[in-house]
Amino acid sequence: GLVEVAIGREADRLEQLYNSGDPFPPAPAKARGISRTAAQRQGEWLRGEWERRRQAQTPPADADD
Protein backbone atom coordinates (compact mmCIF):
# COMPACT_ATOMS: atom_id res chain seq x y z
CA GLY A 1 0.00 0.00 0.00
CA LEU A 2 2.81 2.39 0.85
CA VAL A 3 4.46 1.90 -2.53
CA GLU A 4 1.14 2.42 -4.31
CA VAL A 5 0.58 5.73 -2.51
CA ALA A 6 4.14 6.91 -3.15
CA ILE A 7 3.99 6.07 -6.85
CA GLY A 8 0.59 7.75 -7.18
CA ARG A 9 1.87 10.93 -5.57
CA GLU A 10 4.97 10.95 -7.76
CA ALA A 11 2.86 10.42 -10.89
CA ASP A 12 0.65 13.36 -9.84
CA ARG A 13 3.73 15.53 -9.31
CA LEU A 14 5.20 14.60 -12.68
CA GLU A 15 1.87 15.20 -14.44
CA GLN A 16 1.79 18.70 -12.95
CA LEU A 17 5.41 19.34 -13.89
CA TYR A 18 5.48 17.89 -17.42
CA ASN A 19 1.89 17.44 -18.61
CA SER A 20 0.01 20.62 -17.53
CA GLY A 21 -1.71 18.60 -14.80
CA ASP A 22 -3.38 16.24 -17.26
CA PRO A 23 -3.08 12.50 -16.63
CA PHE A 24 -0.45 10.70 -18.63
CA PRO A 25 -1.85 8.39 -21.32
CA PRO A 26 -1.93 4.68 -20.47
CA ALA A 27 1.27 2.76 -21.13
CA PRO A 28 1.42 0.68 -24.31
CA ALA A 29 0.47 -2.98 -23.79
CA LYS A 30 4.08 -4.11 -24.27
CA ALA A 31 5.25 -1.78 -21.48
CA ARG A 32 2.83 -3.09 -18.87
CA GLY A 33 4.96 -5.95 -17.62
CA ILE A 34 4.80 -9.66 -17.94
CA SER A 35 1.76 -11.74 -18.70
CA ARG A 36 -0.61 -12.91 -15.97
CA THR A 37 0.34 -16.52 -16.66
CA ALA A 38 4.03 -15.75 -16.27
CA ALA A 39 3.37 -13.84 -13.02
CA GLN A 40 1.39 -16.79 -11.61
CA ARG A 41 4.14 -19.22 -12.62
CA GLN A 42 6.76 -17.02 -10.96
CA GLY A 43 4.62 -16.76 -7.80
CA GLU A 44 4.25 -20.53 -7.61
CA TRP A 45 7.99 -21.00 -8.02
CA LEU A 46 8.74 -18.41 -5.32
CA ARG A 47 6.29 -20.04 -2.87
CA GLY A 48 7.96 -23.40 -3.47
CA GLU A 49 11.43 -21.93 -3.10
CA TRP A 50 10.59 -20.25 0.22
CA GLU A 51 9.05 -23.48 1.50
CA ARG A 52 12.21 -25.42 0.56
CA ARG A 53 14.33 -22.82 2.36
CA ARG A 54 12.14 -22.99 5.49
CA GLN A 55 12.40 -26.77 5.54
CA ALA A 56 16.18 -26.62 5.11
CA GLN A 57 16.45 -24.35 8.18
CA THR A 58 14.14 -26.43 10.39
CA PRO A 59 15.96 -29.25 12.19
CA PRO A 60 14.31 -32.68 12.07
CA ALA A 61 11.85 -33.36 14.93
CA ASP A 62 13.89 -36.31 16.24
CA ALA A 63 17.19 -34.36 16.36
CA ASP A 64 16.81 -33.75 20.11
CA ASP A 65 16.50 -37.48 20.99
Secondary structure, DSSP 8 states (H G I E B T S, - for coil): -HHHHHHHHHHHHHHHHHSTT-------GGGS-S-HHHHHHHHHHHHHHHHHHHHHHS--GGGG-
